[in-house]
Amino acid sequence: MVLIFSVPSGSQAHNVCLVAFALTFMSRASSALAQSKVNADANPWVLNYKSKAGPDGPWNAITQLVDFPEQNVTFFPSLTQTSLFIQAGACDTQDSACQLQKTGLWTQSGAHSLSNWVNVSVPRASTWDTAAAPLDLEGSAVLTIDRIVLWSADRADGPYYLDGVALTIASNYTVTQPDTDSPYTLDVGMLSLDTALDTVNWTTTNGSDVTYNKFLNQAYQTGNIPSVSYGLHVGSVWPLVSGSLILGGYDRSRCISTPIVSGDNHFSLAEIGLEVASGGWPFLKSASINHEHLLTGNGTGDDSTLSAMPNPGVPYLYLPDKTCSAIAAFLPVHFDQSLGHYIWNTTDPTFKQIISSPSALKFSFNTDSGLQNISVPFALLNLTLDYPLSNTPTQYFPCSSYAPDAGSPYHLGRAFLQAAFLGQHGQANKTFLAQAPGPGMKAAVVTKLSATDTTLTAMANPPSWNSTWTDQLKALPQSSALKATNKETSGGLNRGAIAGIVVGAVAVVVLCVIAIFVCWRRRGSKKEQTVQWGGHQHVSAKDEFLGGGEISESASEPIHEVAAEHTKKSGNSNGVTAEMEVPTYIGELEGSYAYGRSQVLSRDGQGRW
């Protein structure tokens, strides 16, 4: 049967287009489950991961076409069962608290209104989806369907329309900040990466039972991707590490260690520690805490592991309170109760040394062959709170105290996934976690994942994580004054006391030399003498020079001078040399070691410090 429309002008033409769209949309949506068009020859889709968003990052974000007429909506990747659209009106109410720059929100279209009959209310935001549990959401939403469009300027084919994708639309979801009473409006959507092969089922308001596919499964069933899978590296806005999200495949250059494999989306986190890949130790010293064993207070014993879920839909490192406190003990941070976060002391010299050196927070996971590490450089853990979370930009450390419900995991959010690769394969029912590179990553190697693949291969001859950061992070001298083991000598005097003793000893020696010098002069005879200053000779009588006897001295050679180049053993058993601390660089001569080092540390470097 052929339908023929006589197209009028103006708004009537627009309405006819909407009716035609609705007929096509509902036809495709209803037949998506019954008629599969799986295509094993399909290529992976590389999504547009070039936007940035969020009041607590900023974070790399996805710009995705949706609906009809098509509109660009901003999303964070998420492991929720359904994608989340944020209505533009969510930020228009008097009690809303949104970012000052509101972009990429969803505006309800006439086309979508035609499918409102499938809507059902989500009564409690807090129970909407367990993957969003750390956000402690409040507000109202509806479960519905809409179109998501696959299109890329880098591909000759497309666009491809995924109609009837199950999703959630929120009009006033708010995020409850930990340890504060200041919720803010959720104004960035979530793009579902759930790889489970099941469908989303509900009963509509008119009593009809409906069944719809999730986003990735719909893309697979319509033949647009080769498997229900993805590869993700969140990356960083600054230091600049571009994000990567590929459907039906992954970028092998983003996976630079043997993947850790899990049968679900949880991993066994065994330990957290501090790491310095090369050079001196920049951290503060904590006498009572071992920097290699910071995972404590998980409620099941300090030495036990915990279940952790890498989760791109939430921002922070959601860990036990004692773990966050233990890490913070080594950092120049303080907990701001009003903001609910650990705030960096950006004027402390330690801060600059930590975030500009190859120092990292090391996460150790249990595997069948032992522990495997993923390192997150502290350069990535210097993030910014902005409005509405803070009235002025404020740099913070993203560890958040979290106590999950019984049987639920802790969450390693976007802060962790800035430096970690995450992949999932629905048909194989596996999740993969690996180290991701920094700004010096190799060229992209887009790799297809077929429906029959059961493994995910890392990059061939991968670099170490720190070698991909060499242009950004510089090793401190081994004799750094901030060396942890020598911050204060164990059981002895601190460096300030040692410096005082050295200076006092030098003064005594100088006084003794002067006294002997004067006595010798009085006893000496009046003879001509040769005095050499830096290679120049001058002949004088005894009374023309306050000294006696023959003196030969090089002016360029310091005598008993306590300088930054000279090191002193600290009394620790490991024999590492420690430099006298120079807390401020005031009045240093240009060209000296201390002057040069002060210029390096005071450099802006186009970073966040």
C-alpha positions in Angstrom: 0.0 0.0 0.0 1.3 3.5 -0.9 0.3 6.6 1.1 0.2 9.8 -0.9 0.2 13.1 0.9 -0.7 16.5 -0.6 1.7 18.7 1.3 0.3 22.1 2.3 2.4 25.1 3.3 3.5 26.6 6.6 2.6 24.9 9.9 0.4 22.4 8.2 3.4 21.1 6.2 5.3 20.8 9.5 2.4 18.8 11.0 2.3 16.5 8.1 6.1 15.9 8.5 5.5 15.1 12.1 2.7 12.6 11.3 5.0 10.9 8.6 7.8 10.8 11.2 5.5 9.3 13.8 4.3 6.6 11.4 7.9 5.7 10.5 9.1 6.0 14.1 6.5 3.7 15.6 6.8 1.2 12.8 10.5 0.9 13.3 10.2 0.9 17.1 7.6 -1.9 17.1 9.5 -4.0 14.6 12.9 -3.6 16.1 12.5 -6.5 18.4 10.7 -8.8 16.0 13.0 -8.3 13.0 16.8 -8.3 13.6 19.2 -6.9 11.0 22.4 -8.0 12.6 25.4 -7.3 10.4 28.7 -9.0 11.2 30.4 -6.8 8.7 29.4 -3.6 10.4 32.2 -1.2 11.4 32.7 0.4 14.8 31.3 3.9 15.4 33.5 6.6 16.8 31.4 9.1 18.8 32.0 12.8 19.0 33.8 13.2 22.3 35.0 16.8 22.0 32.8 18.8 24.3 33.4 19.7 27.9 30.9 20.0 30.7 30.3 19.7 34.5 30.7 22.1 37.5 33.3 19.8 39.1 35.8 19.0 36.3 35.4 20.2 33.8 35.1 16.8 32.0 35.2 15.6 28.5 31.7 15.1 27.2 29.9 13.7 24.2 27.7 15.6 21.7 25.1 13.3 20.2 22.2 13.9 17.7 18.8 12.8 19.0 15.1 13.2 18.2 13.4 14.8 15.2 14.0 17.4 14.1 17.6 16.5 15.1 19.1 18.4 18.1 22.6 18.1 19.7 22.5 17.0 23.3 25.4 16.8 25.7 26.0 13.6 27.6 28.4 11.9 29.9 28.9 8.2 29.2 27.0 6.1 31.8 26.4 2.5 32.8 22.7 3.1 33.6 20.2 0.9 31.8 18.7 3.8 29.9 20.0 7.0 28.6 19.0 10.2 30.5 17.8 13.3 28.7 17.6 16.5 30.7 14.8 18.8 29.7 15.9 22.4 29.0 13.2 23.6 31.4 15.0 22.0 34.3 17.2 25.1 34.7 14.3 27.6 34.3 12.7 27.2 37.7 13.5 29.6 40.6 14.9 26.9 42.8 17.2 25.3 40.1 20.9 25.5 40.5 22.6 25.0 37.1 25.9 25.9 35.5 26.0 29.4 34.2 26.7 28.2 30.7 23.8 25.8 29.8 24.3 24.0 26.6 23.2 20.7 25.1 19.9 20.3 27.0 17.0 18.5 25.3 14.0 20.4 24.1 10.8 18.4 23.8 9.7 18.1 20.1 6.4 17.7 18.5 7.6 14.4 17.1 8.4 13.0 20.6 5.0 14.2 21.9 3.4 11.7 19.5 4.9 8.8 21.5 3.9 10.1 24.9 1.4 7.3 25.2 4.2 5.0 26.3 5.4 7.2 29.1 5.4 6.0 32.7 6.4 8.0 35.7 9.6 7.2 37.6 8.3 7.8 41.1 11.6 8.0 43.0 14.8 9.4 41.5 16.9 7.7 44.2 15.8 4.3 42.9 16.0 5.1 39.2 19.2 3.2 38.6 21.8 1.7 40.9 24.6 2.9 38.6 23.6 6.5 39.6 23.5 5.7 43.3 26.5 7.9 44.4 24.6 10.9 43.0 21.8 10.4 45.5 19.3 11.9 43.0 16.0 13.6 43.9 13.2 14.7 41.6 10.9 13.4 39.0 11.2 11.8 35.5 9.4 9.6 33.0 10.4 6.4 31.2 9.8 6.7 27.5 11.3 6.2 24.0 13.0 8.4 21.4 15.4 8.4 18.5 19.2 8.4 18.7 21.1 9.2 15.5 24.4 7.6 14.5 26.2 10.0 12.2 29.8 11.2 11.8 31.5 13.7 9.6 34.4 11.3 9.3 32.3 8.6 7.6 30.7 8.6 4.2 27.7 6.5 5.3 24.9 7.5 7.6 23.1 9.0 9.3 21.4 5.9 10.8 18.3 6.3 12.9 17.8 4.2 16.1 14.1 4.6 16.8 12.3 3.4 19.8 15.3 3.4 22.2 14.3 3.1 25.8 15.3 6.2 27.8 14.5 8.4 30.8 13.6 12.1 30.6 14.2 14.2 33.7 12.7 17.6 34.4 14.1 18.4 37.8 16.7 15.8 38.9 19.0 17.2 41.6 22.3 15.8 42.9 22.8 15.7 46.6 26.4 16.8 47.4 28.2 14.6 50.0 28.6 16.1 53.5 26.7 19.3 52.5 23.1 20.6 52.3 23.6 22.2 48.9 22.1 20.1 46.1 22.5 21.2 42.5 20.5 20.6 39.3 21.6 17.8 37.1 22.1 19.6 33.7 24.2 17.1 31.7 22.5 13.9 30.3 23.8 10.4 30.5 24.4 8.2 27.4 23.7 4.5 28.4 26.5 2.0 27.6 24.7 -0.9 29.3 25.8 -4.0 27.4 23.2 -6.4 28.9 21.2 -8.1 26.2 17.9 -7.9 28.0 15.2 -5.4 27.1 13.5 -2.6 29.1 9.9 -3.5 30.0 7.2 -1.5 31.6 3.4 -0.9 31.7 2.2 2.4 30.3 -0.3 4.7 31.9 -3.1 3.2 29.7 -2.2 -0.3 30.9 -0.3 -1.5 27.9 2.8 -3.7 28.4 5.7 -2.5 26.2 9.2 -3.7 25.5 12.1 -1.7 24.0 15.8 -2.2 23.4 18.6 -0.4 25.2 20.8 1.9 23.1 23.7 -0.4 22.3 21.6 -3.4 21.7 19.4 -1.4 19.4 22.4 -0.3 17.4 23.5 -3.9 17.1 20.1 -5.3 16.2 19.7 -2.8 13.4 23.1 -3.8 11.9 24.9 -0.5 12.7 27.7 -2.0 15.0 29.2 -5.5 14.9 28.6 -6.3 18.6 27.0 -5.0 21.8 30.3 -3.6 23.0 32.3 -0.4 23.5 35.7 0.9 24.5 36.0 4.1 26.6 38.8 6.4 27.8 37.4 9.5 29.5 40.6 11.5 29.2 41.0 15.0 30.6 40.2 18.6 29.7 43.5 19.7 31.3 46.1 18.4 31.0 44.7 17.8 27.5 43.9 14.1 26.9 41.2 13.7 24.3 38.3 11.4 25.2 37.6 8.2 23.2 34.3 6.3 23.0 33.9 3.7 20.3 30.8 1.5 19.8 31.3 -2.0 18.6 35.1 -1.7 19.1 37.8 0.2 20.9 41.0 2.2 20.3 43.9 -0.2 21.0 46.2 2.8 21.7 44.1 3.6 24.8 44.8 0.2 26.3 48.4 0.1 27.3 48.4 -2.8 29.9 47.1 -6.3 29.9 43.3 -5.9 30.6 42.0 -7.0 33.9 38.9 -9.1 33.2 35.6 -9.4 35.2 32.5 -11.4 34.6 30.4 -8.4 35.7 31.1 -4.7 36.0 32.8 -5.0 39.4 36.5 -5.4 40.2 38.3 -6.5 43.3 40.3 -3.6 44.6 43.1 -4.8 46.8 45.1 -1.7 47.7 45.7 2.0 47.1 49.1 3.6 47.4 51.3 6.5 46.4 53.7 6.1 43.5 56.5 8.1 42.1 57.6 6.8 38.7 60.9 8.6 38.6 62.8 11.3 40.6 62.4 12.6 44.1 59.5 12.1 46.5 57.1 15.2 46.5 54.6 14.1 49.2 54.2 15.3 52.8 55.2 12.8 55.4 52.7 11.1 57.7 54.5 9.3 60.6 51.5 7.1 61.4 50.4 6.0 57.9 52.1 3.7 55.4 51.9 5.4 52.0 51.8 1.9 50.3 48.7 0.8 52.3 46.0 3.5 52.1 42.9 1.3 51.5 41.3 1.2 55.0 38.0 1.6 56.7 35.9 -0.5 54.3 33.9 -2.0 57.2 35.1 -5.5 56.7 38.6 -5.2 58.1 41.4 -2.9 57.2 43.4 -5.5 55.3 40.5 -6.9 53.1 39.7 -5.9 49.6 36.6 -4.2 48.4 34.3 -4.4 45.3 34.8 -1.4 43.0 32.8 -0.4 39.9 34.5 1.8 37.3 31.7 4.2 36.5 31.9 7.1 34.0 28.4 8.4 35.0 29.6 9.7 38.3 32.4 12.2 39.0 34.5 11.2 42.0 36.5 8.5 43.7 33.8 7.1 46.0 35.8 5.4 48.7 35.7 4.7 52.5 36.0 7.8 54.6 39.2 6.5 56.3 40.8 5.9 52.9 40.2 9.4 51.7 41.6 10.7 55.0 44.7 8.5 54.7 45.4 9.8 51.2 44.8 13.4 52.2 47.4 13.1 55.0 50.1 13.1 52.4 48.7 16.0 50.4 48.5 19.8 51.0 44.7 19.7 51.3 42.1 20.5 53.9 38.5 19.4 54.0 36.1 22.2 53.5 32.8 21.4 55.2 30.8 23.9 53.3 31.9 22.6 49.9 32.1 19.0 51.0 35.5 18.4 49.3 39.2 18.3 50.0 40.6 21.7 48.8 44.1 22.0 47.5 46.4 24.5 49.1 47.8 25.9 45.8 50.3 28.2 47.5 52.1 25.3 49.2 55.3 24.4 47.3 54.4 20.7 47.8 51.3 21.2 45.7 53.3 22.3 42.7 55.8 19.5 43.0 53.1 16.8 43.3 51.1 17.9 40.3 54.0 18.7 38.1 56.0 15.4 38.7 55.3 11.8 37.7 53.6 11.0 41.0 50.4 9.0 41.0 47.7 7.4 43.1 48.1 3.7 42.4 45.1 1.3 42.4 46.0 -2.4 42.7 43.4 -5.0 41.6 43.3 -8.7 42.2 43.7 -10.9 39.2 44.3 -14.7 38.7 48.0 -14.0 38.2 48.4 -11.6 41.1 48.0 -7.8 41.6 47.8 -5.5 38.6 48.1 -1.7 38.9 46.5 1.3 37.3 48.1 4.6 38.1 46.3 7.9 38.1 48.7 10.9 37.9 48.0 13.6 40.5 48.0 16.1 37.6 44.6 14.6 36.8 43.4 14.8 40.4 43.6 18.6 40.5 40.1 19.5 39.4 38.0 22.6 39.7 34.7 23.3 41.5 32.7 26.0 39.8 29.2 27.5 40.0 26.8 26.3 41.4 29.1 24.2 43.6 31.4 27.1 44.4 31.0 30.8 43.8 34.6 31.1 42.6 36.7 28.5 40.8 38.3 26.3 43.5 40.8 23.5 43.0 40.0 20.3 44.8 41.0 16.6 45.2 38.1 14.3 44.1 38.0 11.7 46.9 34.5 11.5 48.3 33.5 9.6 51.5 31.0 6.9 50.5 29.2 4.0 52.2 27.4 1.8 49.7 24.3 -0.3 50.6 25.0 -3.8 51.6 26.1 -5.9 48.7 26.7 -2.8 46.5 30.1 -1.7 45.2 32.2 1.4 45.7 32.5 3.6 42.6 35.6 4.8 40.7 34.1 7.6 38.7 35.4 9.9 35.9 38.3 11.1 38.1 39.7 7.5 37.9 38.7 6.9 34.2 40.8 9.9 33.1 43.7 7.5 33.3 42.0 4.1 32.9 40.6 2.3 29.9 37.1 0.6 30.3 35.6 -1.8 27.8 32.6 -4.1 27.9 31.4 -6.9 25.6 27.7 -8.0 26.0 27.9 -11.2 24.1 31.0 -12.4 26.0 29.6 -11.0 29.2 32.9 -9.5 30.2 34.3 -6.2 31.4 37.9 -5.1 30.7 39.9 -2.6 32.7 43.5 -1.4 31.8 45.9 1.5 32.1 45.3 4.3 29.7 48.0 6.7 28.3 48.6 10.4 28.9 49.0 13.3 26.4 51.9 11.5 24.7 49.7 8.6 23.4 50.3 6.9 20.1 48.1 7.3 17.1 44.6 5.8 17.3 44.2 2.1 16.3 40.4 1.6 16.0 39.8 -2.1 16.5 36.6 -4.0 15.7 35.0 -6.3 18.3 32.9 -9.0 16.7 30.0 -10.7 18.4 32.1 -13.9 18.8 35.2 -12.2 20.3 35.8 -13.2 23.9 39.0 -11.3 24.6 40.3 -7.7 24.2 44.0 -7.2 23.2 46.2 -4.5 24.5 48.4 -2.3 22.4 51.4 -4.0 20.9 54.7 -3.0 22.7 52.8 -0.5 24.9 54.6 2.4 26.6 54.7 2.8 30.4 52.1 5.2 31.7 54.8 7.7 32.8 56.5 7.7 29.4 53.3 9.1 27.9 53.5 12.1 30.3 57.1 13.1 29.8 56.2 16.4 28.1 53.9 17.4 31.0 55.5 15.9 34.1 59.1 16.4 35.1 61.0 14.2 37.7 62.2 16.0 40.8 65.8 15.7 41.8 66.5 12.6 43.9 67.8 15.0 46.6 64.5 16.9 46.7 63.9 18.6 50.0 60.5 17.1 50.1 61.7 13.5 50.1 59.2 11.7 52.2 61.6 9.6 54.1 63.7 12.6 55.0 60.9 15.2 55.6 62.1 14.9 59.2 64.9 12.6 60.3 63.5 9.5 61.9 63.9 9.9 65.7 66.4 12.8 65.3 66.6 16.4 64.6 64.6 18.0 61.8 66.4 19.8 59.0 65.8 23.3 60.5 67.7 22.3 63.6 70.4 20.7 61.5 70.7 23.9 59.4 71.0 26.0 62.6 73.8 23.7 63.9 75.7 23.9 60.6 75.5 27.7 60.5 76.6 28.0 64.1 79.5 25.7 63.5 80.6 27.7 60.5 80.4 31.0 62.5 82.6 29.5 65.2 85.2 28.3 62.7 85.2 31.8 61.0 85.8 33.5 64.4 88.7 31.1 65.2 90.3 31.8 61.8 90.0 35.6 62.3 91.6 35.3 65.8 94.5 33.3 64.5 94.8 35.6 61.6 95.1 38.7 63.8 97.6 37.1 66.1 99.8 36.0 63.2 99.7 39.5 61.8 101.0 41.1 65.0 103.9 38.6 65.2 104.8 38.7 61.5 107.6 40.8 60.0 107.1 43.6 57.4 107.5 41.7 54.2 106.1 42.0 50.7 103.6 39.3 49.9 101.8 38.0 46.9 98.0 37.9 47.2 96.1 36.0 44.5 92.4 36.8 43.9 90.8 34.8 41.2 94.0 34.5 39.1 95.1 38.2 39.5 98.2 38.9 41.5 98.9 42.1 43.6 102.1 42.8 45.6 101.8 44.8 48.8 103.5 45.6 52.1 102.3 43.9 55.2 100.5 47.0 56.6 98.5 47.3 53.3 96.7 44.0 53.8 95.1 42.8 57.0 96.8 39.5 57.2 100.2 37.9 57.5 102.2 35.2 55.8 101.6 33.9 52.2 98.0 33.5 51.3 96.8 32.0 48.0 93.0 31.7 47.6 90.6 31.3 44.6 87.6 33.6 44.9 85.4 31.3 43.0 85.8 28.5 45.5 83.3 28.8 48.4 84.5 28.0 52.0 82.1 26.2 54.3 79.1 27.4 52.4 75.7 25.7 53.0 74.4 25.7 49.4 71.6 23.8 47.6 74.1 21.7 45.7 75.6 20.3 48.9 73.8 17.3 50.4 73.8 15.9 53.9 73.0 12.3 55.0 69.9 12.2 57.0 70.5 9.3 59.4 68.0 7.1 57.7 69.2 3.6 57.0 68.7 3.7 53.3 71.6 6.1 52.7 69.6 8.4 50.5 71.0 11.9 50.4 68.7 14.8 51.3 69.0 18.4 50.3 68.7 21.3 52.8 65.2 22.7 52.3 64.9 26.1 50.6 61.2 26.9 51.4 61.3 30.2 49.5 63.5 31.5 46.8 64.0 35.2 47.7 67.1 37.1 46.4 68.8 34.1 44.8 71.5 35.1 42.3 70.5 34.5 38.7 72.3 31.4 37.3 72.5 29.7 40.7 70.8 26.2 41.2 68.3 27.6 43.7 67.4 30.5 41.3 66.9 28.1 38.4 64.8 25.7 40.4 62.6 28.6 41.6 61.9 29.6 38.1 60.8 26.1 37.2 58.5 25.9 40.2 56.9 29.3 39.6 56.3 28.6 36.0 52.6 28.7 35.0 53.0 26.0 32.4 49.5 26.6 31.1 48.2 24.3 33.8 45.8 24.8 36.6 48.4 26.0 39.1 
